[in-house]
Amino acid sequence: WARNLGVLLERECHLGRVADPWAGAWAVEHATAAMAEAAWARVRAIEAAGGLADPALVASLRRDVAATAAARIDAVQRDALPLVGVTRHRPPQPCADPPPPEPGVLTLAQHAAAGGER
């Protein structure tokens, strides 16, 4: 796969037909940097408030997570937060048959029946 990646990018993505194939990659880099900075700011605020050893802070974080989860679930249910493959671009009909097992891969039931051994 790795050996053929260049050929795939050239033939399927037509990277050789545009002047600057990586133009626009800055948007991903900018979003990643902004997300990382916001995460570090949140970590620094948690540490300044006493860290996760403080039970009141942990309770506050749990309330924040629960409120965010509830808001997102509500948004998905109201179709205000689209999820590709779930609320947008649903398959025409649900698949009733489970996928066939891969050779050499145990199902969870088989793994449990074997005592959880590797």
Biopython code that builds the backbone (N, CA, C, O; Angstrom):
import numpy as np
from Bio.PDB.StructureBuilder import StructureBuilder

atoms = [
    (1, "TRP", "N", (0.836, -1.178, 0.000)),
    (1, "TRP", "CA", (0.000, 0.000, 0.000)),
    (1, "TRP", "C", (0.882, 1.243, 0.000)),
    (1, "TRP", "O", (0.681, 2.157, -0.800)),
    (2, "ALA", "N", (1.859, 1.268, 0.903)),
    (2, "ALA", "CA", (2.718, 2.452, 1.005)),
    (2, "ALA", "C", (3.502, 2.671, -0.283)),
    (2, "ALA", "O", (3.718, 3.810, -0.698)),
    (3, "ARG", "N", (3.920, 1.598, -0.902)),
    (3, "ARG", "CA", (4.689, 1.709, -2.137)),
    (3, "ARG", "C", (3.853, 2.311, -3.255)),
    (3, "ARG", "O", (4.381, 3.037, -4.098)),
    (4, "ASN", "N", (2.579, 2.024, -3.274)),
    (4, "ASN", "CA", (1.699, 2.480, -4.354)),
    (4, "ASN", "C", (0.987, 3.796, -4.043)),
    (4, "ASN", "O", (0.219, 4.287, -4.870)),
    (5, "LEU", "N", (1.227, 4.373, -2.868)),
    (5, "LEU", "CA", (0.507, 5.577, -2.485)),
    (5, "LEU", "C", (0.766, 6.729, -3.450)),
    (5, "LEU", "O", (-0.160, 7.458, -3.805)),
    (6, "GLY", "N", (2.013, 6.898, -3.877)),
    (6, "GLY", "CA", (2.324, 7.976, -4.827)),
    (6, "GLY", "C", (1.591, 7.813, -6.141)),
    (6, "GLY", "O", (1.082, 8.781, -6.706)),
    (7, "VAL", "N", (1.539, 6.581, -6.624)),
    (7, "VAL", "CA", (0.831, 6.309, -7.877)),
    (7, "VAL", "C", (-0.665, 6.568, -7.696)),
    (7, "VAL", "O", (-1.317, 7.132, -8.575)),
    (8, "LEU", "N", (-1.196, 6.153, -6.556)),
    (8, "LEU", "CA", (-2.616, 6.374, -6.274)),
    (8, "LEU", "C", (-2.929, 7.875, -6.247)),
    (8, "LEU", "O", (-3.909, 8.319, -6.845)),
    (9, "LEU", "N", (-2.097, 8.648, -5.554)),
    (9, "LEU", "CA", (-2.328, 10.090, -5.488)),
    (9, "LEU", "C", (-2.234, 10.733, -6.869)),
    (9, "LEU", "O", (-3.005, 11.633, -7.202)),
    (10, "GLU", "N", (-1.297, 10.267, -7.652)),
    (10, "GLU", "CA", (-1.127, 10.844, -8.995)),
    (10, "GLU", "C", (-2.285, 10.494, -9.910)),
    (10, "GLU", "O", (-2.835, 11.371, -10.577)),
    (11, "ARG", "N", (-2.660, 9.222, -9.951)),
    (11, "ARG", "CA", (-3.672, 8.767, -10.916)),
    (11, "ARG", "C", (-5.102, 9.007, -10.454)),
    (11, "ARG", "O", (-5.947, 9.409, -11.254)),
    (12, "GLU", "N", (-5.386, 8.769, -9.178)),
    (12, "GLU", "CA", (-6.766, 8.892, -8.696)),
    (12, "GLU", "C", (-7.100, 10.312, -8.249)),
    (12, "GLU", "O", (-8.224, 10.776, -8.445)),
    (13, "CYS", "N", (-6.126, 11.007, -7.648)),
    (13, "CYS", "CA", (-6.373, 12.358, -7.136)),
    (13, "CYS", "C", (-5.907, 13.436, -8.103)),
    (13, "CYS", "O", (-6.160, 14.621, -7.885)),
    (14, "HIS", "N", (-5.229, 13.030, -9.170)),
    (14, "HIS", "CA", (-4.764, 13.951, -10.213)),
    (14, "HIS", "C", (-3.877, 15.056, -9.650)),
    (14, "HIS", "O", (-3.992, 16.214, -10.051)),
    (15, "LEU", "N", (-2.994, 14.699, -8.723)),
    (15, "LEU", "CA", (-2.135, 15.710, -8.118)),
    (15, "LEU", "C", (-1.154, 16.314, -9.113)),
    (15, "LEU", "O", (-0.690, 17.436, -8.911)),
    (16, "GLY", "N", (-0.826, 15.592, -10.188)),
    (16, "GLY", "CA", (0.084, 16.127, -11.179)),
    (16, "GLY", "C", (-0.559, 17.106, -12.137)),
    (16, "GLY", "O", (0.138, 17.705, -12.957)),
    (17, "ARG", "N", (-1.878, 17.288, -12.058)),
    (17, "ARG", "CA", (-2.597, 18.150, -13.001)),
    (17, "ARG", "C", (-2.924, 19.535, -12.445)),
    (17, "ARG", "O", (-3.541, 20.349, -13.132)),
    (18, "VAL", "N", (-2.517, 19.803, -11.215)),
    (18, "VAL", "CA", (-2.804, 21.115, -10.634)),
    (18, "VAL", "C", (-1.489, 21.809, -10.312)),
    (18, "VAL", "O", (-0.462, 21.157, -10.124)),
    (19, "ALA", "N", (-1.529, 23.137, -10.250)),
    (19, "ALA", "CA", (-0.307, 23.905, -10.015)),
    (19, "ALA", "C", (0.225, 23.689, -8.601)),
    (19, "ALA", "O", (1.434, 23.549, -8.414)),
    (20, "ASP", "N", (-0.657, 23.660, -7.607)),
    (20, "ASP", "CA", (-0.237, 23.501, -6.212)),
    (20, "ASP", "C", (-1.176, 22.514, -5.530)),
    (20, "ASP", "O", (-2.203, 22.917, -4.985)),
    (21, "PRO", "N", (-0.835, 21.215, -5.553)),
    (21, "PRO", "CA", (-1.753, 20.205, -5.026)),
    (21, "PRO", "C", (-2.003, 20.318, -3.530)),
    (21, "PRO", "O", (-3.024, 19.832, -3.044)),
    (22, "TRP", "N", (-1.105, 20.942, -2.794)),
    (22, "TRP", "CA", (-1.281, 21.021, -1.342)),
    (22, "TRP", "C", (-1.885, 22.353, -0.903)),
    (22, "TRP", "O", (-1.968, 22.629, 0.294)),
    (23, "ALA", "N", (-2.300, 23.168, -1.845)),
    (23, "ALA", "CA", (-2.943, 24.434, -1.482)),
    (23, "ALA", "C", (-4.199, 24.127, -0.677)),
    (23, "ALA", "O", (-4.962, 23.222, -1.016)),
    (24, "GLY", "N", (-4.396, 24.866, 0.357)),
    (24, "GLY", "CA", (-5.554, 24.626, 1.215)),
    (24, "GLY", "C", (-5.221, 23.786, 2.422)),
    (24, "GLY", "O", (-6.013, 23.721, 3.362)),
    (25, "ALA", "N", (-4.045, 23.127, 2.424)),
    (25, "ALA", "CA", (-3.662, 22.318, 3.578)),
    (25, "ALA", "C", (-3.469, 23.200, 4.807)),
    (25, "ALA", "O", (-3.542, 22.717, 5.937)),
    (26, "TRP", "N", (-3.224, 24.480, 4.591)),
    (26, "TRP", "CA", (-3.057, 25.401, 5.714)),
    (26, "TRP", "C", (-4.314, 25.450, 6.572)),
    (26, "TRP", "O", (-4.229, 25.681, 7.779)),
    (27, "ALA", "N", (-5.477, 25.237, 5.966)),
    (27, "ALA", "CA", (-6.724, 25.284, 6.728)),
    (27, "ALA", "C", (-6.758, 24.174, 7.768)),
    (27, "ALA", "O", (-7.188, 24.396, 8.900)),
    (28, "VAL", "N", (-6.310, 22.987, 7.392)),
    (28, "VAL", "CA", (-6.255, 21.870, 8.332)),
    (28, "VAL", "C", (-5.231, 22.169, 9.418)),
    (28, "VAL", "O", (-5.493, 21.941, 10.599)),
    (29, "GLU", "N", (-4.068, 22.676, 9.027)),
    (29, "GLU", "CA", (-3.026, 23.015, 9.998)),
    (29, "GLU", "C", (-3.523, 24.085, 10.970)),
    (29, "GLU", "O", (-3.270, 23.993, 12.171)),
    (30, "HIS", "N", (-4.222, 25.090, 10.465)),
    (30, "HIS", "CA", (-4.736, 26.160, 11.314)),
    (30, "HIS", "C", (-5.765, 25.611, 12.302)),
    (30, "HIS", "O", (-5.724, 25.943, 13.487)),
    (31, "ALA", "N", (-6.680, 24.780, 11.824)),
    (31, "ALA", "CA", (-7.703, 24.202, 12.703)),
    (31, "ALA", "C", (-7.071, 23.316, 13.767)),
    (31, "ALA", "O", (-7.488, 23.341, 14.925)),
    (32, "THR", "N", (-6.067, 22.533, 13.380)),
    (32, "THR", "CA", (-5.380, 21.666, 14.338)),
    (32, "THR", "C", (-4.666, 22.492, 15.395)),
    (32, "THR", "O", (-4.743, 22.180, 16.583)),
    (33, "ALA", "N", (-3.972, 23.539, 14.976)),
    (33, "ALA", "CA", (-3.261, 24.392, 15.929)),
    (33, "ALA", "C", (-4.234, 25.091, 16.879)),
    (33, "ALA", "O", (-3.958, 25.197, 18.074)),
    (34, "ALA", "N", (-5.358, 25.565, 16.366)),
    (34, "ALA", "CA", (-6.350, 26.233, 17.207)),
    (34, "ALA", "C", (-6.942, 25.262, 18.225)),
    (34, "ALA", "O", (-7.138, 25.623, 19.385)),
    (35, "MET", "N", (-7.225, 24.041, 17.799)),
    (35, "MET", "CA", (-7.782, 23.045, 18.699)),
    (35, "MET", "C", (-6.767, 22.669, 19.782)),
    (35, "MET", "O", (-7.130, 22.523, 20.949)),
    (36, "ALA", "N", (-5.508, 22.513, 19.399)),
    (36, "ALA", "CA", (-4.465, 22.175, 20.370)),
    (36, "ALA", "C", (-4.286, 23.299, 21.383)),
    (36, "ALA", "O", (-4.131, 23.035, 22.575)),
    (37, "GLU", "N", (-4.305, 24.533, 20.933)),
    (37, "GLU", "CA", (-4.153, 25.674, 21.851)),
    (37, "GLU", "C", (-5.316, 25.742, 22.828)),
    (37, "GLU", "O", (-5.113, 25.993, 24.017)),
    (38, "ALA", "N", (-6.535, 25.522, 22.339)),
    (38, "ALA", "CA", (-7.701, 25.538, 23.222)),
    (38, "ALA", "C", (-7.627, 24.404, 24.242)),
    (38, "ALA", "O", (-7.988, 24.590, 25.404)),
    (39, "ALA", "N", (-7.162, 23.235, 23.814)),
    (39, "ALA", "CA", (-7.038, 22.103, 24.728)),
    (39, "ALA", "C", (-6.000, 22.395, 25.807)),
    (39, "ALA", "O", (-6.229, 22.108, 26.982)),
    (40, "TRP", "N", (-4.859, 22.966, 25.415)),
    (40, "TRP", "CA", (-3.825, 23.283, 26.400)),
    (40, "TRP", "C", (-4.307, 24.359, 27.365)),
    (40, "TRP", "O", (-3.980, 24.316, 28.551)),
    (41, "ALA", "N", (-5.072, 25.314, 26.876)),
    (41, "ALA", "CA", (-5.616, 26.346, 27.760)),
    (41, "ALA", "C", (-6.537, 25.709, 28.798)),
    (41, "ALA", "O", (-6.525, 26.092, 29.968)),
    (42, "ARG", "N", (-7.328, 24.745, 28.364)),
    (42, "ARG", "CA", (-8.232, 24.042, 29.293)),
    (42, "ARG", "C", (-7.446, 23.231, 30.317)),
    (42, "ARG", "O", (-7.794, 23.218, 31.498)),
    (43, "VAL", "N", (-6.385, 22.551, 29.871)),
    (43, "VAL", "CA", (-5.541, 21.767, 30.790)),
    (43, "VAL", "C", (-4.884, 22.697, 31.805)),
    (43, "VAL", "O", (-4.851, 22.383, 32.995)),
    (44, "ARG", "N", (-4.365, 23.830, 31.356)),
    (44, "ARG", "CA", (-3.729, 24.781, 32.278)),
    (44, "ARG", "C", (-4.743, 25.315, 33.295)),
    (44, "ARG", "O", (-4.402, 25.508, 34.462)),
    (45, "ALA", "N", (-5.981, 25.555, 32.863)),
    (45, "ALA", "CA", (-7.015, 26.033, 33.786)),
    (45, "ALA", "C", (-7.349, 24.965, 34.828)),
    (45, "ALA", "O", (-7.543, 25.279, 36.002)),
    (46, "ILE", "N", (-7.414, 23.716, 34.402)),
    (46, "ILE", "CA", (-7.687, 22.615, 35.343)),
    (46, "ILE", "C", (-6.555, 22.497, 36.352)),
    (46, "ILE", "O", (-6.802, 22.339, 37.548)),
    (47, "GLU", "N", (-5.315, 22.572, 35.879)),
    (47, "GLU", "CA", (-4.169, 22.491, 36.778)),
    (47, "GLU", "C", (-4.146, 23.669, 37.746)),
    (47, "GLU", "O", (-3.831, 23.487, 38.922)),
    (48, "ALA", "N", (-4.473, 24.877, 37.276)),
    (48, "ALA", "CA", (-4.484, 26.057, 38.143)),
    (48, "ALA", "C", (-5.567, 25.959, 39.201)),
    (48, "ALA", "O", (-5.426, 26.525, 40.285)),
    (49, "ALA", "N", (-6.660, 25.239, 38.899)),
    (49, "ALA", "CA", (-7.756, 25.084, 39.853)),
    (49, "ALA", "C", (-7.511, 23.963, 40.854)),
    (49, "ALA", "O", (-8.369, 23.689, 41.693)),
    (50, "GLY", "N", (-6.359, 23.314, 40.778)),
    (50, "GLY", "CA", (-6.044, 22.265, 41.748)),
    (50, "GLY", "C", (-5.893, 20.887, 41.140)),
    (50, "GLY", "O", (-5.532, 19.941, 41.840)),
    (51, "GLY", "N", (-6.157, 20.754, 39.871)),
    (51, "GLY", "CA", (-5.980, 19.469, 39.193)),
    (51, "GLY", "C", (-7.104, 18.493, 39.475)),
    (51, "GLY", "O", (-8.078, 18.823, 40.152)),
    (52, "LEU", "N", (-6.960, 17.310, 38.958)),
    (52, "LEU", "CA", (-8.011, 16.302, 39.070)),
    (52, "LEU", "C", (-8.060, 15.638, 40.436)),
    (52, "LEU", "O", (-8.899, 14.765, 40.659)),
    (53, "ALA", "N", (-7.187, 16.026, 41.352)),
    (53, "ALA", "CA", (-7.246, 15.506, 42.716)),
    (53, "ALA", "C", (-8.344, 16.195, 43.515)),
    (53, "ALA", "O", (-8.733, 15.705, 44.575)),
    (54, "ASP", "N", (-8.841, 17.308, 43.029)),
    (54, "ASP", "CA", (-9.886, 18.068, 43.710)),
    (54, "ASP", "C", (-11.254, 17.499, 43.339)),
    (54, "ASP", "O", (-11.669, 17.610, 42.185)),
    (55, "PRO", "N", (-11.967, 16.889, 44.296)),
    (55, "PRO", "CA", (-13.273, 16.280, 43.982)),
    (55, "PRO", "C", (-14.299, 17.274, 43.441)),
    (55, "PRO", "O", (-15.118, 16.908, 42.598)),
    (56, "ALA", "N", (-14.270, 18.510, 43.904)),
    (56, "ALA", "CA", (-15.234, 19.506, 43.411)),
    (56, "ALA", "C", (-14.978, 19.813, 41.945)),
    (56, "ALA", "O", (-15.917, 19.986, 41.169)),
    (57, "LEU", "N", (-13.699, 19.880, 41.564)),
    (57, "LEU", "CA", (-13.360, 20.138, 40.168)),
    (57, "LEU", "C", (-13.781, 18.963, 39.290)),
    (57, "LEU", "O", (-14.303, 19.159, 38.192)),
    (58, "VAL", "N", (-13.553, 17.745, 39.775)),
    (58, "VAL", "CA", (-13.962, 16.559, 39.015)),
    (58, "VAL", "C", (-15.479, 16.551, 38.824)),
    (58, "VAL", "O", (-15.964, 16.242, 37.735)),
    (59, "ALA", "N", (-16.225, 16.886, 39.867)),
    (59, "ALA", "CA", (-17.689, 16.938, 39.757)),
    (59, "ALA", "C", (-18.111, 18.000, 38.749)),
    (59, "ALA", "O", (-19.038, 17.788, 37.968)),
    (60, "SER", "N", (-17.431, 19.139, 38.767)),
    (60, "SER", "CA", (-17.742, 20.208, 37.814)),
    (60, "SER", "C", (-17.457, 19.759, 36.379)),
    (60, "SER", "O", (-18.250, 20.023, 35.475)),
    (61, "LEU", "N", (-16.331, 19.086, 36.173)),
    (61, "LEU", "CA", (-16.001, 18.582, 34.835)),
    (61, "LEU", "C", (-17.028, 17.556, 34.369)),
    (61, "LEU", "O", (-17.422, 17.552, 33.203)),
    (62, "ARG", "N", (-17.460, 16.690, 35.279)),
    (62, "ARG", "CA", (-18.482, 15.690, 34.915)),
    (62, "ARG", "C", (-19.783, 16.369, 34.505)),
    (62, "ARG", "O", (-20.430, 15.947, 33.547)),
    (63, "ARG", "N", (-20.169, 17.422, 35.231)),
    (63, "ARG", "CA", (-21.386, 18.162, 34.861)),
    (63, "ARG", "C", (-21.224, 18.805, 33.488)),
    (63, "ARG", "O", (-22.148, 18.782, 32.675)),
    (64, "ASP", "N", (-20.044, 19.382, 33.229)),
    (64, "ASP", "CA", (-19.794, 20.001, 31.927)),
    (64, "ASP", "C", (-19.878, 18.978, 30.799)),
    (64, "ASP", "O", (-20.484, 19.241, 29.760)),
    (65, "VAL", "N", (-19.269, 17.810, 31.005)),
    (65, "VAL", "CA", (-19.285, 16.757, 29.981)),
    (65, "VAL", "C", (-20.716, 16.271, 29.759)),
    (65, "VAL", "O", (-21.138, 16.087, 28.617)),
    (66, "ALA", "N", (-21.460, 16.061, 30.842)),
    (66, "ALA", "CA", (-22.848, 15.593, 30.715)),
    (66, "ALA", "C", (-23.708, 16.627, 29.986)),
    (66, "ALA", "O", (-24.540, 16.267, 29.153)),
    (67, "ALA", "N", (-23.508, 17.905, 30.299)),
    (67, "ALA", "CA", (-24.288, 18.959, 29.628)),
    (67, "ALA", "C", (-23.942, 19.036, 28.145)),
    (67, "ALA", "O", (-24.830, 19.199, 27.309)),
    (68, "THR", "N", (-22.656, 18.919, 27.814)),
    (68, "THR", "CA", (-22.246, 18.949, 26.411)),
    (68, "THR", "C", (-22.811, 17.747, 25.663)),
    (68, "THR", "O", (-23.303, 17.883, 24.542)),
    (69, "ALA", "N", (-22.741, 16.559, 26.288)),
    (69, "ALA", "CA", (-23.281, 15.355, 25.648)),
    (69, "ALA", "C", (-24.780, 15.491, 25.420)),
    (69, "ALA", "O", (-25.278, 15.145, 24.349)),
    (70, "ALA", "N", (-25.497, 15.987, 26.409)),
    (70, "ALA", "CA", (-26.949, 16.159, 26.269)),
    (70, "ALA", "C", (-27.276, 17.151, 25.160)),
    (70, "ALA", "O", (-28.209, 16.933, 24.387)),
    (71, "ALA", "N", (-26.519, 18.234, 25.078)),
    (71, "ALA", "CA", (-26.762, 19.231, 24.028)),
    (71, "ALA", "C", (-26.488, 18.648, 22.647)),
    (71, "ALA", "O", (-27.229, 18.919, 21.703)),
    (72, "ARG", "N", (-25.438, 17.857, 22.524)),
    (72, "ARG", "CA", (-25.127, 17.259, 21.217)),
    (72, "ARG", "C", (-26.151, 16.209, 20.826)),
    (72, "ARG", "O", (-26.544, 16.131, 19.662)),
    (73, "ILE", "N", (-26.590, 15.397, 21.785)),
    (73, "ILE", "CA", (-27.627, 14.398, 21.492)),
    (73, "ILE", "C", (-28.903, 15.102, 21.038)),
    (73, "ILE", "O", (-29.541, 14.680, 20.074)),
    (74, "ASP", "N", (-29.269, 16.171, 21.733)),
    (74, "ASP", "CA", (-30.451, 16.939, 21.355)),
    (74, "ASP", "C", (-30.298, 17.517, 19.952)),
    (74, "ASP", "O", (-31.240, 17.487, 19.160)),
    (75, "ALA", "N", (-29.104, 18.045, 19.640)),
    (75, "ALA", "CA", (-28.875, 18.625, 18.314)),
    (75, "ALA", "C", (-28.961, 17.566, 17.223)),
    (75, "ALA", "O", (-29.491, 17.831, 16.145)),
    (76, "VAL", "N", (-28.444, 16.368, 17.493)),
    (76, "VAL", "CA", (-28.531, 15.278, 16.513)),
    (76, "VAL", "C", (-29.992, 14.873, 16.320)),
    (76, "VAL", "O", (-30.434, 14.664, 15.190)),
    (77, "GLN", "N", (-30.734, 14.764, 17.409)),
    (77, "GLN", "CA", (-32.139, 14.363, 17.314)),
    (77, "GLN", "C", (-32.982, 15.405, 16.583)),
    (77, "GLN", "O", (-33.939, 15.052, 15.893)),
    (78, "ARG", "N", (-32.636, 16.687, 16.726)),
    (78, "ARG", "CA", (-33.364, 17.745, 16.026)),
    (78, "ARG", "C", (-32.849, 17.937, 14.611)),
    (78, "ARG", "O", (-33.370, 18.768, 13.867)),
    (79, "ASP", "N", (-31.835, 17.178, 14.233)),
    (79, "ASP", "CA", (-31.205, 17.251, 12.918)),
    (79, "ASP", "C", (-30.460, 18.573, 12.724)),
    (79, "ASP", "O", (-30.250, 19.015, 11.595)),
    (80, "ALA", "N", (-30.064, 19.199, 13.833)),
    (80, "ALA", "CA", (-29.283, 20.430, 13.766)),
    (80, "ALA", "C", (-27.786, 20.130, 13.678)),
    (80, "ALA", "O", (-27.001, 20.989, 13.276)),
    (81, "LEU", "N", (-27.395, 18.916, 14.052)),
    (81, "LEU", "CA", (-25.997, 18.489, 13.972)),
    (81, "LEU", "C", (-25.960, 17.262, 13.066)),
    (81, "LEU", "O", (-26.215, 16.148, 13.522)),
    (82, "PRO", "N", (-25.644, 17.458, 11.783)),
    (82, "PRO", "CA", (-25.658, 16.319, 10.862)),
    (82, "PRO", "C", (-24.482, 15.380, 11.102)),
    (82, "PRO", "O", (-23.357, 15.820, 11.340)),
    (83, "LEU", "N", (-24.754, 14.106, 11.036)),
    (83, "LEU", "CA", (-23.732, 13.067, 11.132)),
    (83, "LEU", "C", (-23.763, 12.274, 9.831)),
    (83, "LEU", "O", (-24.766, 11.635, 9.513)),
    (84, "VAL", "N", (-22.674, 12.315, 9.087)),
    (84, "VAL", "CA", (-22.615, 11.618, 7.804)),
    (84, "VAL", "C", (-22.787, 10.124, 8.049)),
    (84, "VAL", "O", (-22.096, 9.535, 8.880)),
    (85, "GLY", "N", (-23.703, 9.529, 7.325)),
    (85, "GLY", "CA", (-23.969, 8.110, 7.439)),
    (85, "GLY", "C", (-24.974, 7.775, 8.529)),
    (85, "GLY", "O", (-25.418, 6.631, 8.624)),
    (86, "VAL", "N", (-25.342, 8.754, 9.358)),
    (86, "VAL", "CA", (-26.306, 8.515, 10.430)),
    (86, "VAL", "C", (-27.550, 9.360, 10.191)),
    (86, "VAL", "O", (-28.652, 8.828, 10.054)),
    (87, "THR", "N", (-27.373, 10.678, 10.140)),
    (87, "THR", "CA", (-28.512, 11.551, 9.874)),
    (87, "THR", "C", (-28.468, 12.122, 8.468)),
    (87, "THR", "O", (-29.485, 12.598, 7.962)),
    (88, "ARG", "N", (-27.313, 12.081, 7.832)),
    (88, "ARG", "CA", (-27.155, 12.526, 6.445)),
    (88, "ARG", "C", (-26.628, 11.355, 5.633)),
    (88, "ARG", "O", (-25.793, 10.580, 6.100)),
    (89, "HIS", "N", (-27.123, 11.241, 4.420)),
    (89, "HIS", "CA", (-26.673, 10.201, 3.489)),
    (89, "HIS", "C", (-26.836, 8.802, 4.096)),
    (89, "HIS", "O", (-25.924, 7.975, 4.066)),
    (90, "ARG", "N", (-28.014, 8.575, 4.638)),
    (90, "ARG", "CA", (-28.304, 7.258, 5.210)),
    (90, "ARG", "C", (-28.297, 6.211, 4.104)),
    (90, "ARG", "O", (-28.611, 6.521, 2.955)),
    (91, "PRO", "N", (-27.937, 4.960, 4.445)),
    (91, "PRO", "CA", (-28.032, 3.918, 3.428)),
    (91, "PRO", "C", (-29.491, 3.720, 3.032)),
    (91, "PRO", "O", (-30.380, 3.968, 3.847)),
    (92, "PRO", "N", (-29.761, 3.281, 1.803)),
    (92, "PRO", "CA", (-31.144, 3.145, 1.352)),
    (92, "PRO", "C", (-31.963, 2.186, 2.214)),
    (92, "PRO", "O", (-33.153, 2.406, 2.441)),
    (93, "GLN", "N", (-31.327, 1.135, 2.686)),
    (93, "GLN", "CA", (-32.005, 0.216, 3.599)),
    (93, "GLN", "C", (-30.955, -0.374, 4.527)),
    (93, "GLN", "O", (-29.831, -0.653, 4.109)),
    (94, "PRO", "N", (-31.321, -0.561, 5.769)),
    (94, "PRO", "CA", (-30.328, -1.093, 6.698)),
    (94, "PRO", "C", (-29.932, -2.521, 6.334)),
    (94, "PRO", "O", (-30.747, -3.294, 5.831)),
    (95, "CYS", "N", (-28.704, -2.849, 6.589)),
    (95, "CYS", "CA", (-28.195, -4.188, 6.314)),
    (95, "CYS", "C", (-28.614, -5.110, 7.448)),
    (95, "CYS", "O", (-28.269, -4.868, 8.605)),
    (96, "ALA", "N", (-29.351, -6.159, 7.128)),
    (96, "ALA", "CA", (-29.826, -7.088, 8.149)),
    (96, "ALA", "C", (-28.788, -8.147, 8.477)),
    (96, "ALA", "O", (-28.792, -8.690, 9.582)),
    (97, "ASP", "N", (-27.907, -8.447, 7.546)),
    (97, "ASP", "CA", (-26.926, -9.502, 7.768)),
    (97, "ASP", "C", (-25.653, -8.921, 8.362)),
    (97, "ASP", "O", (-25.161, -7.895, 7.892)),
    (98, "PRO", "N", (-25.106, -9.581, 9.408)),
    (98, "PRO", "CA", (-23.834, -9.112, 9.939)),
    (98, "PRO", "C", (-22.724, -9.398, 8.929)),
    (98, "PRO", "O", (-22.853, -10.311, 8.114)),
    (99, "PRO", "N", (-21.644, -8.632, 8.973)),
    (99, "PRO", "CA", (-20.553, -8.896, 8.039)),
    (99, "PRO", "C", (-19.917, -10.243, 8.338)),
    (99, "PRO", "O", (-19.901, -10.679, 9.489)),
    (100, "PRO", "N", (-19.397, -10.901, 7.327)),
    (100, "PRO", "CA", (-18.760, -12.204, 7.579)),
    (100, "PRO", "C", (-17.506, -12.013, 8.423)),
    (100, "PRO", "O", (-16.823, -10.996, 8.299)),
    (101, "PRO", "N", (-17.200, -12.984, 9.283)),
    (101, "PRO", "CA", (-16.011, -12.850, 10.119)),
    (101, "PRO", "C", (-14.744, -12.942, 9.276)),
    (101, "PRO", "O", (-14.695, -13.666, 8.281)),
    (102, "GLU", "N", (-13.729, -12.201, 9.688)),
    (102, "GLU", "CA", (-12.453, -12.261, 8.994)),
    (102, "GLU", "C", (-11.723, -13.519, 9.435)),
    (102, "GLU", "O", (-11.813, -13.910, 10.598)),
    (103, "PRO", "N", (-11.003, -14.158, 8.522)),
    (103, "PRO", "CA", (-10.267, -15.368, 8.904)),
    (103, "PRO", "C", (-9.239, -15.050, 9.983)),
    (103, "PRO", "O", (-8.474, -14.092, 9.868)),
    (104, "GLY", "N", (-9.235, -15.858, 11.022)),
    (104, "GLY", "CA", (-8.267, -15.691, 12.094)),
    (104, "GLY", "C", (-8.648, -14.665, 13.133)),
    (104, "GLY", "O", (-7.897, -14.448, 14.084)),
    (105, "VAL", "N", (-9.812, -14.015, 12.977)),
    (105, "VAL", "CA", (-10.255, -13.007, 13.938)),
    (105, "VAL", "C", (-11.428, -13.584, 14.720)),
    (105, "VAL", "O", (-12.416, -14.023, 14.132)),
    (106, "LEU", "N", (-11.319, -13.583, 16.047)),
    (106, "LEU", "CA", (-12.377, -14.118, 16.887)),
    (106, "LEU", "C", (-13.460, -13.075, 17.106)),
    (106, "LEU", "O", (-13.175, -11.883, 17.211)),
    (107, "THR", "N", (-14.704, -13.532, 17.175)),
    (107, "THR", "CA", (-15.783, -12.643, 17.581)),
    (107, "THR", "C", (-15.691, -12.480, 19.098)),
    (107, "THR", "O", (-14.971, -13.227, 19.760)),
    (108, "LEU", "N", (-16.421, -11.504, 19.651)),
    (108, "LEU", "CA", (-16.392, -11.316, 21.093)),
    (108, "LEU", "C", (-16.892, -12.556, 21.816)),
    (108, "LEU", "O", (-16.348, -12.923, 22.857)),
    (109, "ALA", "N", (-17.922, -13.209, 21.279)),
    (109, "ALA", "CA", (-18.453, -14.422, 21.903)),
    (109, "ALA", "C", (-17.408, -15.543, 21.889)),
    (109, "ALA", "O", (-17.239, -16.250, 22.883)),
    (110, "GLN", "N", (-16.716, -15.702, 20.773)),
    (110, "GLN", "CA", (-15.675, -16.731, 20.690)),
    (110, "GLN", "C", (-14.527, -16.425, 21.654)),
    (110, "GLN", "O", (-13.972, -17.330, 22.278)),
    (111, "HIS", "N", (-14.176, -15.142, 21.768)),
    (111, "HIS", "CA", (-13.100, -14.735, 22.667)),
    (111, "HIS", "C", (-13.489, -15.012, 24.108)),
    (111, "HIS", "O", (-12.669, -15.498, 24.887)),
    (112, "ALA", "N", (-14.738, -14.707, 24.479)),
    (112, "ALA", "CA", (-15.214, -14.946, 25.841)),
    (112, "ALA", "C", (-15.269, -16.442, 26.125)),
    (112, "ALA", "O", (-14.919, -16.881, 27.220)),
    (113, "ALA", "N", (-15.717, -17.245, 25.118)),
    (113, "ALA", "CA", (-15.803, -18.698, 25.311)),
    (113, "ALA", "C", (-14.426, -19.321, 25.494)),
    (113, "ALA", "O", (-14.286, -20.355, 26.148)),
    (114, "ALA", "N", (-13.410, -18.688, 24.914)),
    (114, "ALA", "CA", (-12.045, -19.189, 25.056)),
    (114, "ALA", "C", (-11.416, -18.722, 26.358)),
    (114, "ALA", "O", (-10.231, -18.967, 26.590)),
    (115, "GLY", "N", (-12.173, -18.064, 27.201)),
    (115, "GLY", "CA", (-11.644, -17.604, 28.477)),
    (115, "GLY", "C", (-10.846, -16.328, 28.361)),
    (115, "GLY", "O", (-10.085, -15.994, 29.269)),
    (116, "GLY", "N", (-10.999, -15.610, 27.271)),
    (116, "GLY", "CA", (-10.292, -14.351, 27.103)),
    (116, "GLY", "C", (-8.820, -14.515, 26.814)),
    (116, "GLY", "O", (-8.061, -13.548, 26.886)),
    (117, "GLU", "N", (-8.400, -15.733, 26.485)),
    (117, "GLU", "CA", (-6.975, -15.994, 26.189)),
    (117, "GLU", "C", (-6.638, -15.456, 24.811)),
    (117, "GLU", "O", (-7.489, -15.420, 23.922)),
    (118, "ARG", "N", (-5.412, -15.045, 24.643)),
    (118, "ARG", "CA", (-4.958, -14.585, 23.332)),
    (118, "ARG", "C", (-4.595, -15.760, 22.477)),
    (118, "ARG", "O", (-4.187, -15.585, 21.329)),
]
sb = StructureBuilder()
sb.init_structure("model")
sb.init_model(0)
sb.init_chain("A")
sb.init_seg("    ")
for serial, (resi, resn, name, xyz) in enumerate(atoms, 1):
    if name == "N":
        sb.init_residue(resn, " ", resi, " ")
    sb.init_atom(name, np.array(xyz, "f"), 0.0, 1.0, " ", f" {name:<3s}", serial, name[0])
structure = sb.get_structure()
